[in-house]
Amino acid sequence: MAHSKLSLPVNRVAQIGGSGYSPAAMSDTSKVLYEGKAKQVLESADPQHYILHFKNSATAFNNKKKAELEGKGVVNQKISAKIFQYLQENGIASHYVKTLNDTDMLVKKVTIIPLEVVLRNTAAGSLCKRLGIKEKQELNPTLLEFYYKKDELEDPLVTEDHIRILGLATPSDLSEIKTVAHKINGLMITFFEKIGVKLVDFKLEFGRDDRGHLLLADEISPDGCRLWDMKTMEIMDKDRFRKDLGNVIESYNEIYRRLENS
């Protein structure tokens, strides 16, 4: 993971410190170690943990479309925290430790495996464009795809042979990732069905801690999931931003409201 030299702004320190976060867990000189499209990774005083900050930034089409959406960081952090907690209760190890405030969570330090793992239960998006599959076609069994996390290459689809040639992961890594990813998919389908939402597809990322344990990492939110209302088939995810449908944050908040009330 490339590290930025940017310093943590003073107001961010005050925000974290004033939200119930133990001063011992972070340094007065906390820095932004990495900045992605939708999140920042901040150092903490404990070298085994990071602070994951969720931004209001929305991007699509490999950063070609951008906007700032007020409240996005808050709702994505809250949804991600609920999902991580649910998965941990069901035996899925992840980097999530606890929520610090509305936009920040404490996470375990992991070395990210540079692969996006996409699970598709229903045909939509790039799959339909690539292969001519009709949208909304059910995929049984679930389709699992790997994408190489490389912005300058626009995160290309890769096969297991590509992964081996590039040295991104071992066959053993991939076997473990696929087993865990399919288990997560089953849990997530049930999780969303209970609130009347269809899990169309979603993206996962994994890393290993300093003991070599595989941990689910990054976030799980409407930014990285396709979510459709089961009754109306209304889109409730980032496709609302991609397709200029409007009411992006309203849809994200509706997902969170249903989770809170379930």
Residue pairs with C-beta under 8 A, 6 or more apart in sequence:
1 33
1 34
1 41
1 111
1 112
2 34
3 33
3 34
4 31
4 32
4 33
4 34
4 35
5 31
6 31
6 32
6 35
7 29
7 31
7 32
8 29
8 30
8 31
8 32
8 42
12 42
12 53
13 26
13 28
13 30
15 101
15 104
16 26
16 51
16 100
16 101
16 104
17 23
17 26
19 100
19 101
19 102
19 104
20 100
20 101
21 100
21 101
21 104
21 106
24 45
24 46
25 44
25 45
25 46
25 49
25 106
26 42
26 43
26 44
26 45
26 46
26 51
27 43
27 44
27 45
30 42
30 43
30 44
30 51
31 42
31 43
32 40
32 41
32 42
33 41
33 42
33 43
33 50
34 40
34 41
35 41
37 57
37 59
37 63
38 54
38 55
38 57
38 58
38 59
38 72
38 76
38 219
38 223
39 52
39 53
39 54
39 55
39 219
40 52
40 53
40 55
41 50
41 51
41 52
41 53
42 50
42 51
42 52
42 53
43 50
43 51
44 50
44 51
44 106
47 109
48 108
48 109
48 210
49 97
49 106
49 107
49 108
49 109
50 106
50 107
50 108
50 109
51 100
51 104
51 105
51 106
51 107
52 104
52 105
52 106
52 107
52 219
53 73
53 103
53 104
54 72
54 73
54 74
54 76
54 77
54 80
54 103
54 104
54 105
54 219
55 72
55 73
55 103
56 68
56 69
56 70
56 71
56 72
56 73
57 66
57 67
57 68
57 69
57 72
58 66
58 67
58 68
58 69
58 72
58 223
58 238
58 241
58 248
59 65
59 66
60 238
60 241
60 242
61 242
62 151
62 154
62 155
63 151
65 241
65 242
67 241
69 241
69 248
69 249
70 249
71 249
71 253
72 248
72 249
72 252
73 102
73 103
74 102
74 103
75 221
75 249
75 252
75 253
75 255
75 256
76 219
76 221
76 222
76 223
76 252
77 99
77 102
77 103
77 104
77 105
77 219
78 99
78 102
78 256
79 220
79 221
79 222
79 252
79 255
79 256
79 259
80 96
80 105
80 219
80 220
80 221
81 96
81 99
81 105
82 256
82 259
83 188
83 191
83 220
83 221
84 94
84 96
84 216
84 220
85 96
86 187
86 191
87 94
87 184
87 187
87 188
87 216
88 94
88 96
90 187
91 183
92 180
92 183
92 184
92 187
92 216
93 213
93 214
93 215
93 216
94 215
94 216
94 217
95 107
95 108
95 109
95 110
95 207
95 209
95 215
95 216
95 217
96 105
96 107
96 108
97 105
97 106
97 107
97 108
98 105
98 106
99 105
99 106
100 106
107 217
108 209
108 215
109 209
109 210
110 207
110 208
110 209
110 215
110 217
111 207
111 208
111 209
112 149
112 205
112 206
112 207
112 217
112 218
113 168
113 169
113 173
113 177
113 205
113 206
113 207
113 208
114 148
114 149
114 150
114 168
115 146
115 147
115 148
115 149
115 158
115 163
115 168
115 169
115 177
115 205
115 206
116 146
116 147
116 148
116 149
116 155
116 203
116 204
116 205
117 144
117 145
117 146
117 177
117 181
117 203
117 204
117 205
117 206
118 144
118 145
118 146
118 147
118 201
118 202
118 203
118 204
119 142
119 143
119 144
119 181
119 182
119 184
119 185
119 201
119 202
119 204
120 127
120 139
120 142
120 143
120 144
120 145
120 200
120 201
121 138
121 139
121 142
121 185
121 189
121 199
121 200
121 201
122 136
122 137
122 138
122 139
122 198
122 200
122 201
122 226
123 133
123 134
123 135
123 136
123 137
123 138
123 139
124 135
124 136
124 200
124 201
124 226
125 201
125 226
125 239
127 133
127 143
127 201
128 134
128 135
130 157
136 233
142 182
142 185
144 178
144 181
144 182
145 157
146 157
146 158
146 159
146 160
146 163
146 174
147 155
147 156
147 157
147 158
148 155
148 156
148 158
148 162
148 163
148 166
148 168
149 155
149 205
150 156
158 166
158 168
160 171
160 174
163 169
163 174
164 170
164 171
169 177
173 214
176 214
177 206
177 214
180 206
180 214
180 216
181 204
184 204
184 216
185 199
185 202
188 199
188 202
188 220
189 199
191 199
192 198
192 199
192 227
193 199
193 230
194 262
195 255
195 258
195 259
195 262
196 229
196 230
196 231
196 258
197 227
197 228
197 229
197 230
197 236
197 255
197 258
198 227
198 228
198 229
198 230
198 233
199 225
199 226
199 227
200 225
200 226
200 227
200 228
201 225
201 226
202 220
202 224
202 225
202 226
203 224
203 225
204 216
204 218
204 220
205 216
205 217
205 218
206 214
206 215
206 216
206 217
207 214
207 215
207 217
208 214
208 215
209 215
218 224
221 252
222 236
222 237
222 238
222 251
222 252
222 255
223 237
223 238
224 238
225 237
226 235
226 237
226 239
227 235
227 236
227 237
227 255
228 234
228 235
228 236
229 236
234 251
235 243
235 245
235 251
236 251
236 252
236 254
236 255
237 251
238 248
239 245
240 246
240 247
240 248
240 251
241 248
